[in-house]
Amino acid sequence: MTEGVKLNMCISEALTMSTLGLESRCLKCVAGRVTLLAEGCRGSLSEKIIKGHHLREKGQGQHQTYALGIKEVWEVEEEKHNPGAVLHTIGWPLDMKTYGGSFLYHMSNRQIAIGLVIALNYQNPYLSPYDEFQRFKHHPAIKPLLSGGTVLEYGARTLNEGGFQSIPYPVFPGGAIIGCSAGFLDVPKIKGTHTAMKSGMLAGEAAFKVLIEGAKMEMYWDNLKKSWVWDDLKRARNYRPAFNYGLISGLAFSALERYIFRGRLPLTLKHGKPDHKATHTSSMHTPIQYPKPDGQISFDVPTSLYRPRTAELSSTNHEHDQPAHLHLKDPTLPESVNLPLYGGPESRYCPARVYEYVPDENQVMKLQINAQNCLHCKACDIKDPRQNIEWTVPEGGGGPGYTVM
């Protein structure tokens, strides 16, 4: 950049979670007149900006809704490997009211990426996304592929599913929000890299004109609405909310919308309750009995978290003496609300068992936070019934150390 023309890029996470990549290491910001926030899904700074400046209300007006993606990379036997092959499923092992599906991609070097994505507006507080994924791998169409293989890495991350209805006004005083921080994921395509990149290009062009020509950053919003990003997301706007009415109804409506009307129906469905409000009390459900991991296809959480890539290196790491990056706004709520009313759902929706209830010296159950396990998925920040958990950026770039995810 030329002298006097500085663009302040604060990038603390990947632009998109379509491939379930995790938060990248913090980059030191330089002083600048324009700040572009590209933090990925549920970005910490972005969410504060959106709430503080009421950007969602100024945009399309609806709340964001999310899903949690859980993923493993396997090395499979040569004769089972089919480079380039892709498999997507919907439904099982989830119930008929829970939206979600799987993906399986054959990559190079005998590697496959396999995962399960579960919408976080699920109702049953006893549902465990991690255990649903372990159960999924035992399906007769999946287990033979994995048998004899080796897990290389495990990870998890949330992704935006609100689409068109949830796009916030992306401009704030001094900057703009781009990529999945603004929620540009195309849900039917399970794809967001292209939209994230295009939003960054449009914001960059607008920022350049702000700095050189004295233009207004609002032109980013105007150009975004004229771009193919806006058109694509508008055409796909009813796909995700259609599944609020159940799997069968959702499939029927979304097929009609996508293949017959091609996004031109004169109505826009609204999202249901925010994800944290969708959780039922535990009295409305019975606990789910998940199969015990067999240690070959399915695994317990500690095995997945600390599966060594080398003798010295594990998949996730935080310095044990750093301040916890997971904060409880009210430390009494887990024992007074979450445990008695919801059965302690944080011990299940977290795919890293960061949260667990353990008895104290008086045998009273207390919430213990194992922050060193955190995968930075941010499900806790989204799904906690009372929005009592605040995810903040940890010190020293701690977190998952992915190499093939």
Salt bridges, closest charged atoms under 4 A:
GLU13 OE1 - ARG157 NH2 1.99
GLU13 OE2 - LYS378 NZ 2.56
GLU47 OE2 - ARG56 NH2 3.94
GLU72 OE1 - LYS137 NZ 2.86
GLU75 OE1 - ARG110 NH2 3.87
GLU77 OE1 - LYS80 NZ 3.19
ASP131 OD2 - ARG353 NH2 3.11
GLU132 OE1 - ARG135 NH2 2.91
GLU153 OE2 - ARG309 NE 3.66
GLU161 OE1 - ARG240 NE 2.88
ASP232 OD2 - LYS189 NZ 3.98
ASP232 OD1 - ARG235 NH2 2.41
ASP294 OD2 - HIS138 NE2 3.70
ASP381 OD2 - ARG42 NE 2.73
GLU390 OE2 - LYS48 NZ 3.12
